[in-house]
Amino acid sequence: MWTFNSAAGTTTAQGLGIWLLVFAALFIFNEFARRWKWAGFFSFIILPTFLSILWFFFMKEQTYTDWFHLVKVYSATAGCIIFWAIRHIQKKDANGKVTWRLADVKIALIFPALILAVNIIEAVTRDFQVGKIYWNNFSGPIEGEGTGVLGGPWNYMNAMAGILNTVTITGWFGIVIRKETESDKSRDMIWPDMLWFWIIAYDLWNFSYTYNCIPTHSWYAGLALLVAPTLCAFTIGKGAWLQHRAQTLAIWCMFAQTFPSFLDSGAYVVRSTYQPWIYNSVSAIALVTNVAVFGYMVYKWVKTKRNPYTAEIFTDLSEYKTIKALAE
């Protein structure tokens, strides 16, 4: 599935070690950015502003300039800023009582789902593009992918999985804020209707996308970058997967823009083996899983008679109740 850079002397053990470091760094960064209001402000407003100056004025010849990478880094960062605002912007009276919160403004709750959908569709567009241009043809090095891509039916299968993943985003008007406790004062943006089966379907689709379209990034951006927010959402940061995903994606994109050689030409670059059967298998698993989640959503829609785009439909599930109990 992958090959490490043996020409540079990188062993499998070293490759695994770097993967663990990337995973740990993403997990720890997410914890830093979510725990304190000021940390989120620094991470997603001050830091990307400084880095943008660096990219466009001092690193124009080194950093990524293709549309996909630029849209990805700024859309992920914009999502983090909006999520930070939903979590923290509020008004208090002279006695310290909260009189207004952005989290209570229903129209504001459309934006998390919209940002998520846009990010998925960006990747779906790229899958279609790679499949069309490089059908059964190895591209060789192209902008944003140092060793190239191989197009085929897998791109179309995975694009369909991504479309289904977008369609099955439900219950965004049920987004709430996590109540503060002695052990957690993060005020995470909790989405009770976004449960484990949708998250797993997303992870499988997104991994397949990275393997199809940016294979040299898939070892890190396809595995570490997906495992870190999912693990957090299933453990210490329950119910806030989208927030964790956006934050880890944003910092990863900033890192990739600043140090592109790590992914494309450094000693720890990881290349695809370019085996069609692997591409087909991975994309087929993603498609079948997303078809199953879509079928389950339709079943719940019919059973509950609730519109999944205006109401929550998984309220009877125990995991939903566990997450909802964490809210203010």
C-alpha positions in Angstrom: 0.0 0.0 0.0 2.9 2.4 0.8 6.7 2.4 0.5 9.0 4.4 2.7 11.9 6.4 1.3 14.5 3.6 1.4 16.8 5.6 -0.9 17.2 8.1 1.9 17.8 5.3 4.4 14.3 5.5 6.0 13.3 2.2 7.6 9.8 1.0 8.3 10.4 1.5 12.0 11.4 5.1 11.5 8.4 5.7 9.3 6.1 4.4 12.0 7.9 6.5 14.6 7.4 9.7 12.5 3.7 8.7 12.1 3.3 8.5 15.8 5.0 11.8 16.3 2.6 13.4 13.8 -0.4 11.8 15.4 0.7 12.9 18.9 1.4 16.5 17.7 -2.0 16.8 16.2 -3.8 15.4 19.2 -1.8 17.7 21.6 -2.3 20.7 19.4 -6.1 20.1 19.4 -6.1 19.8 23.1 -4.2 23.1 23.4 -6.5 25.0 20.9 -9.7 23.7 22.5 -9.0 24.1 26.2 -8.7 27.9 26.3 -10.4 30.8 24.5 -7.2 32.6 24.0 -5.4 29.5 22.7 -8.1 29.2 19.9 -7.7 32.9 19.0 -4.0 32.5 18.8 -4.1 29.3 16.8 -6.6 30.3 14.1 -6.3 34.1 13.8 -2.9 35.2 14.8 -0.9 32.2 13.6 -2.4 31.9 10.1 -2.1 35.7 9.6 1.6 35.5 10.3 2.1 32.4 8.2 0.1 33.9 5.2 2.7 36.7 5.1 5.4 34.1 5.1 3.9 32.1 2.4 3.0 34.8 -0.1 6.0 37.1 0.4 8.9 34.9 1.4 8.0 31.3 0.3 6.3 31.8 -3.1 8.7 29.4 -4.8 8.5 26.7 -2.1 4.9 26.5 -0.8 1.8 25.1 -2.5 0.1 27.5 -4.8 -2.5 25.2 -6.5 -6.2 26.0 -5.9 -6.9 22.9 -3.9 -4.3 23.4 -1.2 -5.0 27.1 -0.8 -8.7 26.6 -0.6 -8.2 23.8 2.0 -6.0 25.7 4.3 -8.2 28.8 4.4 -11.5 27.0 4.4 -10.4 24.8 7.4 -9.1 27.9 9.2 -12.3 29.8 8.5 -14.2 26.9 10.0 -12.1 27.0 13.1 -12.8 30.8 13.5 -16.5 30.3 13.1 -16.6 27.4 15.5 -14.6 29.5 18.0 -17.1 32.3 17.7 -20.1 30.0 18.2 -18.4 28.6 21.4 -17.3 31.9 22.9 -19.1 35.0 21.7 -21.7 36.1 24.2 -23.0 39.1 26.1 -23.4 39.4 29.9 -25.2 41.9 32.0 -23.7 43.9 34.9 -24.2 40.9 37.2 -22.3 38.6 35.0 -25.4 36.8 33.7 -25.4 35.7 30.1 -28.1 37.6 28.1 -27.2 36.6 24.6 -25.1 33.9 22.9 -24.1 33.3 19.3 -24.7 29.6 19.9 -28.4 30.4 20.4 -28.8 32.0 17.0 -30.2 29.3 14.8 -28.9 30.7 11.5 -25.3 30.6 12.9 -25.7 26.8 13.3 -26.1 26.4 9.6 -22.4 27.3 9.1 -20.8 24.2 10.7 -22.7 22.0 8.3 -22.1 24.3 5.4 -18.4 24.4 6.0 -18.2 20.7 6.4 -20.2 20.1 3.2 -18.0 22.6 1.2 -14.8 20.8 2.4 -16.2 17.4 1.3 -17.4 18.7 -2.1 -13.9 20.3 -2.7 -12.4 16.8 -2.3 -15.2 15.2 -4.4 -14.4 17.6 -7.2 -10.7 16.7 -7.0 -11.6 12.9 -7.2 -13.7 13.5 -10.3 -10.9 15.7 -11.8 -8.2 13.1 -11.2 -10.4 10.3 -12.6 -11.2 12.2 -15.7 -7.7 13.5 -16.5 -5.6 10.5 -15.5 -7.9 7.6 -16.3 -5.7 4.5 -16.4 -2.7 6.9 -16.8 0.0 7.6 -14.3 0.4 11.4 -14.1 4.0 11.6 -12.9 4.9 14.6 -10.6 2.2 17.3 -10.6 1.7 20.4 -8.6 0.6 19.4 -5.1 1.6 15.7 -5.6 5.3 15.0 -5.8 5.2 11.5 -7.1 2.0 11.6 -9.1 -1.5 10.1 -9.2 -3.2 7.2 -11.0 -6.8 7.7 -12.2 -9.4 5.1 -12.6 -12.9 3.9 -11.6 -11.9 4.2 -7.9 -12.1 8.0 -8.2 -15.7 7.9 -9.3 -16.7 5.4 -6.6 -15.1 7.5 -3.9 -16.7 10.7 -5.3 -20.1 9.1 -5.0 -19.2 8.1 -1.4 -18.3 11.7 -0.7 -21.6 12.9 -2.1 -23.5 10.4 0.1 -21.5 11.6 3.1 -22.6 15.1 2.4 -26.2 14.1 2.1 -26.2 12.3 5.4 -25.1 15.4 7.5 -28.1 15.7 9.8 -29.4 17.6 12.8 -27.2 20.7 12.7 -29.8 22.8 14.5 -29.2 20.6 17.5 -25.6 21.8 18.0 -25.0 22.8 21.6 -22.1 24.0 23.8 -20.5 21.6 26.3 -21.0 22.7 29.9 -17.9 23.6 31.9 -16.7 21.2 34.6 -13.6 21.1 36.8 -11.8 18.8 34.4 -13.0 20.4 31.1 -13.6 24.1 30.6 -13.3 23.9 26.8 -16.9 24.8 25.9 -16.7 22.4 23.0 -19.2 22.7 20.1 -21.1 19.5 20.5 -23.1 17.9 17.7 -25.3 15.1 19.2 -26.8 13.9 16.0 -23.3 13.4 14.4 -22.7 9.9 15.7 -19.9 7.3 15.4 -21.3 5.6 12.2 -21.3 8.8 10.2 -17.8 9.7 11.5 -16.4 6.3 10.5 -18.1 6.6 7.1 -16.4 10.1 6.7 -13.0 8.7 7.8 -13.2 5.9 5.2 -14.2 8.2 2.4 -11.6 10.8 3.3 -8.8 8.3 3.6 -9.8 6.9 0.2 -9.7 10.5 -1.2 -6.2 11.1 0.1 -5.0 7.8 -1.2 -6.5 8.5 -4.6 -5.6 12.1 -5.0 -2.6 12.9 -2.8 -1.0 9.5 -2.2 2.3 10.8 -0.8 0.2 12.6 1.9 -2.1 9.7 2.7 0.2 8.1 5.4 0.0 11.3 7.5 -3.0 13.2 6.2 -5.0 10.1 5.5 -4.3 8.2 8.7 -2.8 10.4 11.5 -5.0 13.3 10.6 -8.1 11.2 10.7 -7.3 9.1 13.7 -6.4 12.1 16.0 -9.8 13.9 15.9 -11.8 10.6 15.9 -9.9 9.4 19.0 -10.6 12.7 20.7 -14.2 12.6 19.8 -14.6 9.1 21.1 -12.8 9.8 24.4 -12.0 13.1 26.2 -13.8 15.4 23.7 -17.0 13.4 23.1 -19.5 14.8 20.6 -17.2 17.5 19.2 -15.7 15.6 16.3 -16.3 18.4 13.7 -14.5 20.9 15.9 -11.6 18.5 16.5 -11.5 17.7 12.8 -11.4 21.3 11.7 -8.7 22.2 14.2 -6.4 19.3 13.3 -7.0 19.9 9.6 -6.2 23.6 9.9 -2.9 23.1 11.7 -1.9 20.3 9.4 -2.6 22.4 6.3 -0.5 25.2 7.8 2.3 22.8 8.5 2.1 21.4 4.9 2.1 24.9 3.4 5.2 25.8 5.5 7.1 22.6 5.1 6.0 21.0 1.8 9.3 19.1 1.4 8.3 16.9 4.5 5.5 15.4 2.3 7.0 15.5 -1.1 10.7 15.2 -1.1 12.0 14.7 2.4 13.5 11.6 4.0 10.1 10.7 5.5 8.0 11.0 2.3 5.8 7.9 1.9 4.8 6.8 -1.6 1.9 4.8 -2.9 2.5 1.4 -4.5 0.0 2.4 -7.2 -1.8 -1.0 -7.2 -5.2 -0.7 -8.9 -6.7 -3.5 -6.7 -5.9 -1.5 -3.6 -7.4 1.7 -5.0 -10.6 -0.2 -6.0 -10.8 -2.0 -2.6 -10.4 1.1 -0.5 -12.9 3.1 -2.6 -15.4 0.3 -2.6 -15.3 0.0 1.2 -15.8 3.8 1.5 -18.8 3.6 -1.0 -20.5 0.6 0.6 -20.2 2.2 4.1 -21.6 5.5 3.0 -24.5 3.7 1.2 -25.2 1.9 4.5 -25.3 5.2 6.5 -27.5 6.8 3.8 -29.9 3.8 4.1 -29.9 4.1 7.9 -30.7 7.8 7.7 -33.6 7.2 5.3 -34.9 4.5 7.6 -34.8 6.8 10.6 -36.3 9.6 8.6 -39.3 7.4 7.7 -39.6 5.9 11.2 -39.4 9.2 13.1 -41.2 11.3 10.5 -38.5 14.0 11.2 -36.8 15.9 8.4 -33.0 15.3 9.0 -32.2 18.7 7.6 -34.4 20.6 10.0 -34.4 18.3 13.1 -32.4 15.6 14.9 -33.3 12.1 14.0 -31.1 9.9 16.2 -32.5 11.1 19.6 -33.5 7.6 20.7 -29.9 6.2 20.5 -28.0 5.9 23.7 -24.9 7.5 22.3 -26.9 10.6 21.4 -28.3 10.8 24.9 -24.8 10.5 26.4 -23.5 13.3 24.3 -26.5 15.5 24.9 -26.1 15.1 28.6 -22.7 16.9 28.3 -24.4 20.1 27.1 -25.2 23.3 29.0 
